[in-house]
């Protein structure tokens, strides 16, 4: 039986994501779609606009059958580590057969060619990469330039957000020697960064997450932003004696953050002051959140995955039975109070980061909107009944 895996943020979930899930099932002949999703914070270094439970329910209603949480250590990381964590998670389950992702390219061949080239870095590749980095290019752009100049892979393959992640997914599959079979679905509708439709039914049908987040902000719908964590971020930066210990903060970026820390009114202003050609907004945001959450460059592992939700069929059939097939190396956390006690000391330390991130998100939401929300130990997985005919 084929089971397709998808690595996602769904920030927020929209019709384009539903299209991806349904097409992924069709193309791979899969009965089930398993999603590994970022929790309370997303890869760009910000709070998710809506809670992970809200997004889980939307994903299940949109066609996903099982949703698991990607540990925050991988979720707030560069594209390479985000992809590595997602592939590691899906591979560790033991029952997922395919990995599907959306892309602007639409064909899997170029991604596999790029991954092969990157996994066998030539001397010339490393020379060009080093020169580009010395010129001040951020690492992703420098690597793309080196790849384009030393292979037949066009630069355009690594210029679009979904294409960039697609290359990283295929590279992670090679690094981990994962048996997952990669497939890609052409992105339709608005472009990733498009903020408003400029015409065409496809754009109206599949808006971008960027456009939806902007609409949420304009409408005043309840949501969180990085500015809501401003005081906590300032405290974490002031308290830290060594910013370079955090995962994506190099010694040079740490020194720049220190210089810019003393004269800003908003977090966005701090980011603007820290920004250079080499240090992009995304990297700075991730560094800030890694400092706040205590995410250092620890060796990657995937000892557990948190169950966020599933479609449940009659008599415990279907996707529920898949969970009994998971490998011994990855524990599924479905009842926190009982399951956390079974974690090893190393796994428990990793989980404490997830728990802190979730509680930070919950308490920030509660204070901003004056509501009470249950804590992580009081939450149960989102379950949607599914009857197959």
N, C-alpha and C positions, 0 to 999 in steps of 0.2 A: 504494500500500500504506500502510495506517495503522500508525503506531507510537506507542504511548502512553508518555508520560514521567511519572515519579513522583519527587518530592523527599522525601527521608526521612532518618531517623536510625536506625531499627530498633534501639532501645536498651532492651531487646533485641528481636529479631524474634519475633513471635508469630502466632497463628492469625488475629487481626484484620488483620494486615498481609497475610497470604496471601489473605484474603478480598478486601481492597482490590485487590490485583494482578489476581486472576482476574475480579472484577467490572469493573475498568477495561478489561481486554481485551474483555470481552463487550459492554459499553456502547459502546465506540468502534469495535468491529469490528477490533481490532488483532491482528496475528499476534505482535507482540513488545512486551515491556514493558521500557523502559530506566529504570533507577533512578540518580539522582544522590544520593549518600549522604554524610553527614558521616563524616570519618575517625576519628582517635583521640579527638577531643573533640567535645562536642555543644553545641547552641545555648544550653542553660541554663547553660553555663560550667562544665562538669565533664568528667572523663574518661569516655569511653564505658565501660559496665560490662564489655564484652568487646571484643576487638580488632576492627579493621575487616575482617580476613580471616575471622574467625569469623562475623561478621555478614553478610559477603558470601556465604559458603557457605550460610548459612541462608536468605538472600534468594533465591538461585538455586534451592535445593531447594524453596522456597515459591512458585515461579512466575515470578520475574524472569528475564530473558534476558540482560541486560547491566547491570553495576554499575560506575559511575564515581565517583571521589572528588571531593566538593566541596572546593575549596581552603579551608584553615582560616580565612583572612581573612574569608570569608563565613560559614563554619560557626559561629564563635563571635561572633555579632552579634545585634543586635535582630531582631525578627521581620521587619521591613521589609527589612533588608539580607540576611538569610538567604533570604527569598523572592526578592529581586532576583538574588542569586547563583545560586540554583537555576534560575530561569527563564532567566537569561543562559546558563547551561551547556547546558540542553536546547535552547534556540534556536540556539546556536552549532554544534550538531552538524549541522544541515541536513537530517536525515531524520526527526526527531520531528514528529508531526502534532498530537498532543493532549497536554494536561496534566491529569492526574487527581489529585484529593486527597480525603481523607475529611473529613467535616464533621458537626457536630451538626445543622445546618440541613437538609442533604439536597437542596436545590434550588439551581441555579446562578444563577437570576435575581437574588436579593437581593445576592449577592456582586458581580455585575457592576454593579448599581445603586450599591452602596456605593463601588466603585472609581471609577465615573464621577463621583460626588459629590466624592470625595477628590481627584480629579485636576483639579477646577475649584473650588478653595477660594474661597468668597465672602468678602466683607469681614466679614459677620456671623459666619461660621465662624471666621475668624482672631481676631475679638474674643473670642468665647466660649472658644476654645482658650487664648488668652493669659490670660484671667481664671482659668480652671481651673488652669493651670500656676502662677499666682501664689498660688493657694489651696493649693498643695502636692501636687496630683494628679500621679502619674507620667504621662508623655507618652501612652502608649496609652489610659489611662482618660480623660485630658483630651480626646484626639482623638475617642474614642467618644462622649463627652458632647456635644461640639460638633457631631458628625455627626447625632446623634439630635435635637438641638434645631433643626437647620437643614434637615432632610430628613425623608422618610418612613421612613428606615431605622431599625428598632427598636434600642434599646441592646443588647438581648439578642444581636444578631448578632455583637457584638464582646466578649461576655463569656465565651465558651467557647473553649478553646485552639485547637481545630481550625478553628473559625469565624474566629478572628483571623487565622490563617495563610491561610485561604481568601481573605479580603479582600486580604491583602498579595500573594498570588499574582496575583489579578486586576488589582490596581493595578500590579504589576510588568509584566504583559503590556501594559498601556496605556503605561507609561513607555518601554518598550523597543520599542513597536510590533511586538510579536512576533506571528507568524502562528499560534501554537499555539492550539488550541481548548480552552477549559477545560471540564471536567466534574467533578461532585462525586458521591461515593458516600456515602450515609448511614452514619454510624458506628453499629455495633451492639455489643452486649455491655456490658461495664463502661465507666463514664465515664472520661475521661482521667485524673482525679486519684483515682479510686476505688482504695482499698488492699486491699479484700477484698470478695468477692461477698456479696450479701445475699439471694441467691435468684434462681432463673430459669436455664434452660438456656443462654440466650444469654450471660449473664454468665460462666458456667463455660466456655463454648465460646470466647469472645473476652475474655480478661482484659486489663486495662490494663497498659501498660509500667510504670507507677508501682507497681502491685501486684507485678509480676514482679521489679522491682528490689528491693523490700522483701523479697520471699521469698528472693532471692539473698543479700541481706545477712544475713537470719536463719539461712539454711542454712549460711552460711560458705563458699559456693562461691567459687572464685577470681575476684576482680574488683577493680577500682580505684575509689577515691573521691577527692574533692578533698583530703581530709586526707593522703593519701599523698604529695601534692605540697607539704605544709606548709612544709618547710624551703626548698624552691626558691622558693615564692611569697614568703616572708619576705625572702629574699635579693634577689629582683627588686624588691620594694617599697623596701627599704633602699637599694639601689644607684641607683634611678631618681632623677634630679634634677628631673624634671618629669612627674608622673603624668598631667597633663592632655593630654599629647601622644598618649595612647592612645585608641583609637577611641571607647569609650563612657564615658570618664571626663571629666566636665565639671570646670571649675575648682573648683566648689563641692564636688563629690564628692571631688576630689583633696585638698582641704583637710581634709575629714572623715576620709579614709583616713589622712592624716598624723597627725591627732590621736589616732586610735584604734589606731595601729600599735604603740604602745609598751607596751601592757599587755593581751596576749591569750595564752591558752594553746593554743588551737586555731583553725583557720581559720573554723570555724563561729562561734566566739565573736567573732572579728574582724568577720564579716559581720553578726552581731547588733548589734554596737556601731555599725557604719556605717549600719545600716538606718534609714530615715525613711519618711514617707508617700510622698515623691517618689522615693527610692532603694530599689527593691525588691531582694529577695535575688538574683533573676536578673540584674539589671543589675550588682550588686556582684560577683557571681561572674564575669560576663563581663569586667568591668573588671580583676579580678585576673588572669585567664587572658590577657587581651590584654597586660597588663604583662609577664607571664612570657614570652610568645611574641613580643613586640615588634610587636604589630599596631596600626598607626596608621591614621588616616583617609585613607589613600591613595586616589586615584581608582580606581574599580572597573574591572576588565577581566577577560577570561576567555581568556587566550592558550593555555591547555592544560587537559587533564583527564587524571587518572591512571586507567588501566584497572585495576580491582580484580578483575573476574571476568566470565565469560560462559558461556552454554550453547553448546557446540560441536556442530554437526551434521556428518554425513558429507560428505566432499569439499569442505570449506570453504564450505558453503552457509549460508544463514540469517543469523543475527545477525552472524557473522564478516564477511560481505560488507557489512554496513551501515557498518562502520568505514572502509571505503574511500570512503564517500560523504561523509565529514566535510568541512566547509568549511576553506579554507586559513587562516582566522583562528584556528582552534582545533586545536592539536596534541594527538594522543592519545599519552600516555606509557605504553607497554607494556613496553619494555625500558629501564630507567632509564639504565644505563651509556651506551648509544648515544643515546637520545632527548634526554637532558638537554643534551647538547652542541649540540643544534640550537636551543635556546631563546635568545631575545633577552635582553639584559642585564636588562630590566625583568621579563620572565617568569621568568628565573632567580632574581631577588630574591624574587619571590612564591613560587616553588617552595622556596626555602631555608627559608621559614617552615613549609611543609608537612613538609619533611624534619626540621626541628628538632622539630616537634610529634610526629612519628612516633617519633623516637629517644627523646624524653623519655618517651613512653608505654612504649616497649619497655624502656628501662632501669629505669623505675620498677617495671614488672611483674617484671623479672628479679631486682631486689633484694628485692622483697617476697616472692617465692615461690621464690627460689633456683634459678631455671631459666635456661637459655640459649636465646634466641630469635634467629633470623636477622635481620640488619638490612635496611633497605629495598632496598638494592642486591642482596641475596641472595634477595629474595622474587620469586616469579613470580605472575601473575594466577591466581586460582582458576578452574579450568576443569571444568565438569561436562558429560559427554557426553549428548547429547539425540538420540534417534532418533525421527523422526516417521513415523507410519504413514499 
